[in-house]
Amino acid sequence: MTVAIACDHTAIELKQAIISVIEEAGLEYRDFGTNDPDRADYPVFGRLAAEAVASGECDRGIILCGSGIGISITANKVKGIRCVVCSEPYSAVMSRKHNNTNMLSMGARVVGVDLAKMIAKLWLETEYEGGRHQRRVNQIAATEAGIPIENQVDPGAC
């Protein structure tokens, strides 16, 4: 697995900590910047990482900014991206299991380094369950493509 990683100026130190998680997992990564502490625009770097994931150049991506919000909004504008903002492990795990998220976003001003490392590790290790969740992931893709969707009641799903 190759992981795209990117951040703005507020998250350079956190990015280095997340890179250590990626390396400890034996995974490859591509760094899409920034590495400059001068003020930088998060949409530039979030978009680069998201486009690498959407194109298949990278399998997943982790992006960071001050809150994790702005960079995730940017990533989610790229067709094929399902980016989740997380500040705790449960949402990271469930986003992988049920939503097949392909990008994770965190805020350097929101989570500490140890918690961010835990979130990233769990998110990278968690597999998508598929099955009953695939219909909903397909509905997300249909929404992105402008295709109408309808509620399909599945009595066995929750």
N, C-alpha and C positions, 0 to 999 in steps of 0.2 A: 504494500500500500504506500502511495505517495501522498503526503499531506501538504496542501498549500497553506502558508502562514503569512499573515500581514497585520500591520498595525499602523496607527498614527503615532505622533510624537509622545503622547501621554502613556503609551504602553510598551515602549521599547524594552524596559527591564522585564516586564511580565512576559513579553515575547521570548526572551532568552530562557526564562524558566520553562515555558511551554515547549520550546525546542528541546530542552533536556528530557522532558517526558517523551517526546516523539523518538528521540535517539535511544532512550532506555528501553523503549518498546521494540527497538530494532527496525523502525520504519524510516523511510526516506522522506525528505521534505524539500520544498522549494520556497524560498523566502522572497516575498513580493514587496518587501520594504514596510515602512521606512526604517532606516537605521540612523537617521539624522535627528538629533534632539530639537532642531528648529521646528517651529510650528508647521504642521503638515495637514493636508486635507484628507480625512479618513475615506471619503468616497473614492478617491484615486486608488488607494491601496486595497480597499474592500472589493472594488470592481475587478481589479487585476486578479485577485485570488479567486473570486467567484467565476470569472470567465475561464480560469484554468480548470476549475472543478467541472463546470458545465461542458467544456470541450472534451473532457476525459484526460487531459494532460495530468491532472491530479485526481485522486479518488475521493478525497474529502478535504475540507479546509477549516482552519481555525483562524478567526479574525478578532482583533482587539482594538478598542478605543477607550476613551474615558469611562463611558457608561456601558458600552457594548451595543447600544441602541442604534445610533446613526449608521455605524458600519454594517450592522445587520440589515437595516432597511435598504441600504445600497445593494448588498449582496442579493437580497430577495427580489430585486428588480431584474436580475439576470435570469433569463428563462432556464428552467430546470433546477434552480437552486431552492432548497428548503433549509433555511438557516434559522437556528434557534438561539435566542439570547438566554444564557443561564447564569445564575448566581448561586445555585445549589445543585448537588448531584442528582437528586431524584428526577428533575425535569430533563437533565442531560440524558439519563438512561432511558426514560420513557420516550423522549423524542427520537431516539434511535430505534427502540423496540416497536413503536407504534406508527411513527411518522417517517421513518427512514430518512432522517435529516442527513444532509450531506455537508453541512457547515455548522460550526459552533461559534458563537460570539460571546465574549465576556468583556466586562468593564474593569479596567485597571484601577479605577477609583471606587469600585463597588466590592470586588472580591480581593482578598489577600492572596499572596503567592501560593501558600500551601493549599488553600481551598481551590484555587484555579487549577493547580496541578492535579488535584484529586478529580475535579470535574472533567478535565481534559482526558485523563487516563481512563476513567470510566466510560466516557463518550467514545473514545477510540476502541475500547475493548468490546463494547456492546454491539451485538448483531441485530439486524432487523428481523422481526418475527414473521413478517409476511402474512399469509393466511387471511383472516378476517380483516386485517388492516389494509390490505392491498386495494380493496375497493375505494377506501377513503383517500389513499395516496393517489389513485387514478382520478378521483374527483378533484383533488387539488390541481393535478396536471390539466384536467379539462377546464377548470376555472382559469388557469393561466393562459390557456389557448383560446379562451372565449367561447367554449363549447358549453351549452346548457347542461346542468346536472339536476337530478331529482333525488329526493330522499328515498332510499331503498331500505325499508325496514327489514332488519335481520333479527328475529327474536332471540337468537343465540349470541348476539353481539352486545357489548356494552360500551 
